[in-house]
């Protein structure tokens, strides 16, 4: 089988943040919590990928630390808890 591809594009300076857990199957609102915390924090999502147990977002590399801190706080995973 042949696939006719026009061209390949690449982009540097991106990072991936994932929320993973088997409990996502039975707990609604995980995606909403993630998107809300990132949106309120001014983090721009370039791409979203989902499965039954994972939500992954592609972000500017410069925003990954902020995004991770926001997600940790939103899901109660912040240091000191």
Number of C-alpha atoms within 10 A of each C-alpha: 3 4 5 6 6 6 5 5 5 4 5 7 8 13 15 16 17 16 17 15 11 10 11 17 12 9 8 10 10 18 15 10 14 21 17 15 20 20 14 9 14 12 18 15 17 12 10 13 10 13 10 12 13 16 18 17 18 17 20 16 13 12 15 17 12 14 25 15 16 22 23 16 14 16 13 10 12 13 8 4 6
